[in-house]
Each structure stands twice: as C-alpha cells, then as structure tokens.
Amino acid sequence: MTLPRFGLGTFRLQGQTVIDSVTNALDLGYRAIDTAQIYGNEADIGAAIKDSGIATDSIYLTTKIWVDNLSRQALIPSLEQSLDKLGVNSVDLTLIHWPAPSNPVPLEVYMSALAEAKSLGLTKKIGVSNFNIELLKQAIDVVGAENIETNQIELSPYLQNRKLVDFMQQQGIKVTSYMTLAYGKALKDAVIQRIAEQNQQTPAQVILAWALTKGYAVIPSSTKRENLASNLQAQHITLSDEQMAQIDQLEANSREVNPEGLAPIWD
C-alpha cells in the first residue's frame, strides 16, 4: 500500500477513548491509523481493530520509534513489542519519532537499524518525523531518499514549512501533516470561517482540504463520531484558487510543538 492521503491520528487518546475513536473511524471507512510507542495506546488500537472484524491487511498502520529505543540493541525489539500490542506481524510504516539531538545515538545507527527492521519484514516502509533539511540529508545518505516514505511534520495554515516541503518534494519524500488544525486555533480564524461559510463546509473541512490539495497526507484525530465523519469528507472538497491563496497568506511561522532536547533547529 502507498501512503494513504487521509488517516486517523491518535495522539493523546488512550483507553476507552482511543478504542471508541478507532472503532468509529473504521466503521465510517477510515483505513489508515497513526500511532506511536510513546502514545501508550498501541494495545488499545490493536484490540479495537480486532473487534472491528476488518482484516488487518486492509488497514494501513503507522507507528513511531521513541527516542529511548533508538539504539541498535533496542530499536528492533521495541518494534517487535509494538507489533505484538497491535496484533500484527508487520506494520505498513515505521517512523523515527524525533531526531532528538540530545540523544547519544547517532543518526546513522538508528536509520540503519530502521532499514534492518524493514529487511526483516517487521515494517513494509520506513520514514522519519520532525526532521529538518539537514537531518533529512543525513538520513538520505544512510538509506537513500527512495527508502524514506515520508517526513511527518507539524504543518498548518499558520506553519507552512515551505522551505522544508520544497526540499522533500524535490527528493520525492511525501509530506505528512500533523497538527493541521493548529490545536484547533485555525478553526477560529476569520479567513477560514469565511471560506467555510461560502462553501457551506466546516472550518476543519476547509483546512484539511487545503492540505490535501497541496498533496499532503493528513491524520486528524477526533473523539466524536460526527467530526470523524465530517473530516473524512474533506477528501471530496475542492477549494478555489483564490481560497487556497487566502489560506496560504495565513503563514505566521507559528509552531505549537517544539520540545527541548527532541526537536532539531528548524528551517
């Protein structure tokens, strides 16, 4: 499977909350789920998938290696634990969650270990998350651009990451946008709300359609079935060139996620 354009994010969702979200999403037609070791919800997601009755090979699963597991000795065993929790023999995509410049494990070591995990059949594709251009160049030197499926980055109308996106597109590395709604802040934006009213759409649909039109994959999360259903319809929305340009003008280099010790120096 190639990287789906639309998936379900599960950040900060645990226990019955994530079970309900995944259950509703699968019932509504979602077939891509994004999780991570540090989210602490892989087992709950695995249970929800099993109870759904939907074959696991028809669901695109992404997980991410946490910084504590970047060493050659830890990465593959930690991924095997993730697979066990998810109830699968392999995932579709495994990412390095954060480059963690304060971590003593060199990039060459963990990217090589990630490539080995792919060669062992534990993951079909590999990629990274929260990498800047310089780190992407280093990763490309280790595994080749053709083996980096995506770089999952914070990207919203307020943080458009144009320099990084341009580099990724030149290298054929897909863009996955997280925090696409800017923690909900962009939903209240006057420009977004005006476009939503013009089109008789929700602000979330407008923002997600904007990202999809640019060719990005999106992974919005929600705990409400009606929002999950509404978000999914963004795939079928067409914004005018003028509306796209209006959203483009909202760029403010406004970042929501920048954890010290984990994040690189951003482009």
Beta strands, then each sheet from edge to edge (+ up, - down):
strand 1: 8-9
strand 2: 32-34
strand 3: 60-65
strand 4: 91-96
strand 5: 123-129
strand 6: 150-154
strand 7: 174-178
strand 8: 217-218
sheet 1: 1+ 2+ 3+ 4+ 5+ 6+ 7+ 8+
end
